[in-house]
Amino acid sequence: MRMPMLCIIVLMQTSAYAIEKMECLGTEPFWGASINDRQLVLDFAGDKRSYPTPTFKAAAGTGPDYVTSIQARNRSSSVVAFVVNENLKIVADKNGKAPLEDVQYQAYCSDGMSDRAFPYSIFLTVDGKPFVGCCSTGSNPYKEPH
Protein backbone atom coordinates (compact mmCIF):
# COMPACT_ATOMS: atom_id res chain seq x y z
CA MET A 1 0.00 0.00 0.00
CA ARG A 2 1.39 3.41 -0.98
CA MET A 3 1.40 6.13 1.66
CA PRO A 4 0.24 9.58 0.55
CA MET A 5 3.03 12.13 0.35
CA LEU A 6 2.68 15.17 2.54
CA CYS A 7 4.01 18.38 1.05
CA ILE A 8 4.38 21.53 3.13
CA ILE A 9 5.14 24.85 1.51
CA VAL A 10 6.54 27.61 3.66
CA LEU A 11 6.35 31.17 2.39
CA MET A 12 8.73 33.61 3.97
CA GLN A 13 8.54 37.37 3.69
CA THR A 14 12.03 38.80 3.36
CA SER A 15 13.56 42.15 2.64
CA ALA A 16 13.89 43.00 -1.04
CA TYR A 17 17.50 43.90 -0.25
CA ALA A 18 19.68 44.48 2.78
CA ILE A 19 20.01 47.91 4.33
CA GLU A 20 22.63 49.40 6.58
CA LYS A 21 21.45 50.05 10.13
CA MET A 22 19.75 53.46 10.39
CA GLU A 23 19.25 55.65 13.42
CA CYS A 24 16.38 58.11 13.10
CA LEU A 25 14.85 60.81 15.27
CA GLY A 26 12.07 63.33 15.24
CA THR A 27 10.80 66.18 17.38
CA GLU A 28 7.40 67.50 18.46
CA PRO A 29 6.85 64.89 19.83
CA PHE A 30 10.32 63.47 20.44
CA TRP A 31 10.79 59.96 19.06
CA GLY A 32 13.58 57.72 17.85
CA ALA A 33 13.91 54.69 15.61
CA SER A 34 16.53 52.06 14.96
CA ILE A 35 16.07 50.19 11.68
CA ASN A 36 17.92 47.16 10.35
CA ASP A 37 17.14 44.00 8.40
CA ARG A 38 15.99 42.12 11.49
CA GLN A 39 13.81 44.68 13.24
CA LEU A 40 12.48 48.20 13.51
CA VAL A 41 12.41 49.62 17.03
CA LEU A 42 10.47 52.82 17.77
CA ASP A 43 10.98 54.74 21.00
CA PHE A 44 8.38 57.31 22.02
CA ALA A 45 9.86 58.85 25.20
CA GLY A 46 10.60 55.46 26.76
CA ASP A 47 7.62 53.63 25.23
CA LYS A 48 9.54 51.18 23.00
CA ARG A 49 7.83 49.17 20.29
CA SER A 50 9.58 46.43 18.35
CA TYR A 51 8.56 45.29 14.88
CA PRO A 52 10.28 42.12 13.59
CA THR A 53 11.43 41.51 10.00
CA PRO A 54 10.58 44.78 8.27
CA THR A 55 10.35 44.68 4.49
CA PHE A 56 12.17 47.18 2.27
CA LYS A 57 11.43 48.13 -1.35
CA ALA A 58 12.54 50.86 -3.69
CA ALA A 59 9.71 53.28 -4.40
CA ALA A 60 8.29 52.99 -7.91
CA GLY A 61 10.42 54.87 -10.41
CA THR A 62 13.43 55.19 -8.08
CA GLY A 63 16.34 53.08 -6.98
CA PRO A 64 16.74 51.70 -3.45
CA ASP A 65 19.47 54.23 -2.72
CA TYR A 66 17.11 57.19 -3.25
CA VAL A 67 13.65 56.34 -1.85
CA THR A 68 12.98 53.20 0.17
CA SER A 69 9.64 52.10 1.55
CA ILE A 70 9.59 50.20 4.83
CA GLN A 71 6.70 48.16 6.19
CA ALA A 72 6.59 46.40 9.53
CA ARG A 73 3.99 45.00 11.86
CA ASN A 74 3.81 43.39 15.26
CA ARG A 75 0.81 41.78 16.97
CA SER A 76 -0.93 45.08 17.71
CA SER A 77 0.65 47.79 15.57
CA SER A 78 1.85 48.61 12.06
CA VAL A 79 4.39 51.00 10.55
CA VAL A 80 4.71 52.30 7.00
CA ALA A 81 7.66 54.57 6.23
CA PHE A 82 9.56 56.18 3.38
CA VAL A 83 13.23 57.06 3.70
CA VAL A 84 14.59 59.64 1.24
CA ASN A 85 18.31 60.10 0.58
CA GLU A 86 18.55 63.89 0.62
CA ASN A 87 22.01 63.78 -0.97
CA LEU A 88 20.54 62.38 -4.19
CA LYS A 89 17.93 65.10 -4.69
CA ILE A 90 18.12 67.08 -7.91
CA VAL A 91 18.24 70.83 -7.48
CA ALA A 92 16.30 72.79 -10.11
CA ASP A 93 15.11 76.34 -10.71
CA LYS A 94 11.48 77.43 -10.38
CA ASN A 95 10.80 76.14 -13.92
CA GLY A 96 12.13 72.68 -13.08
CA LYS A 97 15.39 73.04 -15.00
CA ALA A 98 18.75 72.05 -13.58
CA PRO A 99 21.26 74.92 -13.26
CA LEU A 100 23.63 75.38 -16.19
CA GLU A 101 26.70 75.80 -13.99
CA ASP A 102 28.35 72.74 -12.56
CA VAL A 103 27.73 73.88 -9.00
CA GLN A 104 27.67 71.44 -6.11
CA TYR A 105 24.42 71.56 -4.17
CA GLN A 106 23.94 69.49 -1.05
CA ALA A 107 20.53 68.85 0.49
CA TYR A 108 20.13 67.71 4.09
CA CYS A 109 17.39 66.92 6.57
CA SER A 110 17.19 69.08 9.69
CA ASP A 111 15.72 67.94 12.98
CA GLY A 112 14.83 71.60 13.63
CA MET A 113 16.63 71.74 16.95
CA SER A 114 20.30 70.69 16.84
CA ASP A 115 21.52 72.32 13.59
CA ARG A 116 22.92 68.93 12.60
CA ALA A 117 22.57 68.01 8.91
CA PHE A 118 21.24 64.49 8.29
CA PRO A 119 21.63 62.65 4.97
CA TYR A 120 18.18 60.99 5.10
CA SER A 121 14.66 62.13 5.85
CA ILE A 122 11.95 59.74 7.01
CA PHE A 123 8.19 60.00 6.75
CA LEU A 124 6.29 57.35 8.67
CA THR A 125 2.86 56.46 9.94
CA VAL A 126 2.45 54.41 13.09
CA ASP A 127 -1.07 53.02 13.35
CA GLY A 128 -2.25 55.81 11.05
CA LYS A 129 -0.53 58.65 12.96
CA PRO A 130 2.06 60.56 10.86
CA PHE A 131 5.60 61.44 11.96
CA VAL A 132 8.59 63.04 10.18
CA GLY A 133 12.24 62.97 11.10
CA CYS A 134 15.83 62.56 9.99
CA CYS A 135 18.17 59.55 9.80
CA SER A 136 21.83 58.65 9.48
CA THR A 137 23.91 55.49 9.10
CA GLY A 138 27.42 54.49 10.09
CA SER A 139 28.74 55.08 6.58
CA ASN A 140 26.64 58.23 6.03
CA PRO A 141 26.56 60.01 9.42
CA TYR A 142 25.01 63.37 10.25
CA LYS A 143 27.21 66.46 10.03
CA GLU A 144 27.77 68.74 12.98
CA PRO A 145 27.22 72.50 12.46
CA HIS A 146 30.35 74.48 11.54
JOFEN-V826374 format. One record per residue. N is the residue number from 1. NEAR is the number of other C-alpha atoms within 8 Angstrom. Layout:
{{N & NEAR} {N & NEAR}}
This chain:
{{1 & 2} {2 & 3} {3 & 4} {4 & 4} {5 & 4} {6 & 4} {7 & 4} {8 & 4} {9 & 4} {10 & 4} {11 & 4} {12 & 4} {13 & 5} {14 & 7} {15 & 11} {16 & 7} {17 & 6} {18 & 7} {19 & 6} {20 & 8} {21 & 10} {22 & 12} {23 & 11} {24 & 12} {25 & 12} {26 & 13} {27 & 9} {28 & 4} {29 & 5} {30 & 9} {31 & 11} {32 & 11} {33 & 12} {34 & 11} {35 & 10} {36 & 11} {37 & 12} {38 & 7} {39 & 11} {40 & 14} {41 & 11} {42 & 11} {43 & 11} {44 & 9} {45 & 7} {46 & 5} {47 & 6} {48 & 9} {49 & 7} {50 & 9} {51 & 12} {52 & 10} {53 & 11} {54 & 16} {55 & 12} {56 & 12} {57 & 11} {58 & 12} {59 & 10} {60 & 4} {61 & 4} {62 & 8} {63 & 9} {64 & 9} {65 & 7} {66 & 12} {67 & 13} {68 & 14} {69 & 12} {70 & 13} {71 & 11} {72 & 13} {73 & 11} {74 & 9} {75 & 4} {76 & 5} {77 & 8} {78 & 11} {79 & 12} {80 & 11} {81 & 11} {82 & 11} {83 & 13} {84 & 10} {85 & 12} {86 & 13} {87 & 9} {88 & 7} {89 & 7} {90 & 5} {91 & 7} {92 & 9} {93 & 8} {94 & 5} {95 & 5} {96 & 6} {97 & 7} {98 & 8} {99 & 9} {100 & 4} {101 & 4} {102 & 5} {103 & 5} {104 & 4} {105 & 5} {106 & 6} {107 & 9} {108 & 10} {109 & 12} {110 & 12} {111 & 13} {112 & 6} {113 & 5} {114 & 6} {115 & 9} {116 & 10} {117 & 12} {118 & 14} {119 & 16} {120 & 14} {121 & 14} {122 & 13} {123 & 11} {124 & 11} {125 & 11} {126 & 11} {127 & 7} {128 & 5} {129 & 6} {130 & 8} {131 & 9} {132 & 9} {133 & 14} {134 & 15} {135 & 14} {136 & 13} {137 & 10} {138 & 8} {139 & 4} {140 & 7} {141 & 9} {142 & 10} {143 & 7} {144 & 7} {145 & 6} {146 & 2}}
